[in-house]
């Protein structure tokens, strides 16, 4: 992360959360800088991540399998190198499989709508744990960096119930100087029904100063590999 002496003065997190023009500037930054073409590798061939080292390129375990059935490569990460249920769906998207628990359901017997955002954030954490060499808790605890959400657009199309398995697909829509916009799609595994979609814009901030920070090159490289999933 650049030293304070080399970092341009930026608005605080409180400033951009309370100022529509600053939020608009952040979103415009993401839109303006994500237009360049990004080369996507034809398949994933990666080494096991080492969480003892600084952030590096995405990793996959030795037990990963390629399953070309179903019209595309499907890279499944073994339990020694990824959170339970986490898989690579395609080179440009990441998939996290999550079971709907008792506490996810409301009095109507369906998943309470804010829990869909919890499923998205769980997929976001799985993405870091599986793809980056630094898990998200370590990014917060050791680097003192985080990605608060500054904008959300969402659509609900079908319910989930207790006992369902939610398949959460994550891809990256835009990468700006300090911001990243993620796209989430949630479907029911039992019948493939589309349940939820969201577009979530986040900004990297220093958790101590509460100021936006430029994306480190290591993270930018990872995010750009998942553009357009």
N, C-alpha and C positions, 0 to 999 in steps of 0.2 A: 504494500500500500504506500503511495507517495507520502513523503514526510510533510508535516504541516507547512514548512517553509516553501515547499514547491507546489502546494495545493492552492488553487484559486479559491477565494472566499465564496462560499455557497450558502444559500438560505438554509436555516435549520429545519429539522423535520416538522416542528410545530408550525413554522412559517408556511411550508408548502402544503401542510394539511389544512391550514386555515385561510389560504389565499388561492382563489380560483385561478388567477393569472399565473401563479407559480406552478400549480398543478398542470395547467394547460401547457406551460413551457416544458415541463418534464415529459408530458405525453407527446408533444411535438418533437422533442429530442429523440424519443424512441422511434417515432415514425420516420424522422428524417435520416436516421443513421442505419436503419435496418433494410434499406432499399438495395444494397449491393448484392450481387449474386454470390452465393456461398456454395462451394463445392462439397457435395455430400458423398462420402465414400460408399461404394457399391455394397459393401457388407462390413459387419463389425468384426474385427480381429484384434483383440485387446488383451492386455495382461492383467492379472489380479491387482486390484488397488492396494496400496500400502499406506495405511492411515498414519504411519509414523513419519511420513515425508510430507513436504509442502504440497499444495494443490498441483495436480498433474492432469494428464489426459484421461478420458474415461477408461474404466477397467471392467473386466469380466472375469469370472472364475474359471479355474481349470476344468470344471465339470460342465461348462456351458455346452448347450446343444443347439444345432441349427436344424430347424424343422421347416422345410420349404413348402409343406402341404398347406393348402388354403390360399394360395395366390400371393405368397411373400415370405421372406425370411422371418423366422421367429426365434430369437435368441433367449433362452431361458437360463438364468443365473442360478448356480447351486447355492445351498444354504450356507456354505462356508464363506461366501463373498458377497452376499446380498441379504436384505431383509426378507423375512418369510413372505412368499407370494409375489415378490417383485420380479418382473420380466421385462425384457426388451421386446416390443411389439414389432417395430420396423426401425430402420436406421435413423429415421427422423422423429420418432416418438418413443416415449417410455410408458410402460404399463405397470400399475400397482393394483394387485387384487386384494380386496378387503372384505371381510365378513361383517354383515350388519348385526350388531349386538343389541341386547335388551335395552340398554340405555340410549340407543340411537332413535328409538321409536316413541311417538307421542301417544296421546289418548285416543287418537283416531286409528291407531294400529299401523301407521306408516312412518317412515323416517321424517322426523321433524326437520323443516327446511334448512335451518342453519347448519345441521349436521352434514349437508352436502358440501358446504365450504370446509368443514373439518376433514371430510374425505379427500378433498382437493389438497389441503395442506399436508395431510399424511402422505399423499403421493409425492408432493414437493420434497418432503423430508426423505422419503425412500429414494427419490431421484438423486439427491446429494449422497446418501449412504452408499448407493450402488454405482453411480457414474463417476462422481468426483472422488479424489483420494482423501478428502477431508469431510467427515460427516457434518451435517448442519449443526448439531450441538457443539462440536469443536469449533466451527466457524464463529458461533456466538460466544462461547466460553473463552477460547484461546485467541482468536483474531479480533474479538469484540466488533464483529460486523454482522449485520442482519438485513433482511429484505422485507420491510413492512409494506403492506398493501396500500396503494393510494387510489385505485379505481377498480370497480368490478362491474361487469355486465353479465347477466345470467338468464337462462331460460330453463324452466322445469317442464318436462314432457310426460313423465310416467313415474309412479311411486315405487319405492323400495319398501319391503316389509321385513320384520324380524326373521332372521335366518337366511335372507338373500345374500348372495355374493355380488359385490359391486366391482366392476372392472373399470378402473380409472385410467384413461389415456391422457398423458401430458405431452404437450409439444410447446415449442417456443415460437411466438408470432413475430416479435420485434425485439431487437437488442439495441439500446441506445448507449449514451455515454455513462449514465448512472442507473438507467432503468432497464427492466426486462418485462415483457408482456408474455404471460403464459396462457395457453389454451387448454382447457380441461373438457373431456367428454366422459360421461359416466353411463354405463349400460348394465343391465341385469345379465348375469351369466347364464341363468336357467333358460332364458328365451331370446337373449340378444337385444331386448328392447332398449332403445335409447331413453334415458331417464333425465339427463341434466347436461347442460353445457355452460361453460363460464369462460370469460376472458378477464384475466386478473393482471393488472399492472402493478409491479413492485419497484421500489427504489432501494438501492444499496446505501445503507447509512453506517456511519461510525456510531456505535451504541453509546459511547461515552460523551461525544460532542453532540450527538443527535443531528449531524450534518450529512448530506448526501456525499458519496464518494465515487470516483470513477471505478468502473468494473476492472478488477485485476485481469491481466491477460489470460491467466489460467482459466478463470471462470468464463470469460468471453469466448475462448476457444471451445469450451464445452457447450455453452448455450448455442453458439452458431451452428454446431453439428446437429442440433435438433430444431432448426428453423424449418417451418413449413410442414410439420408432421401431420 
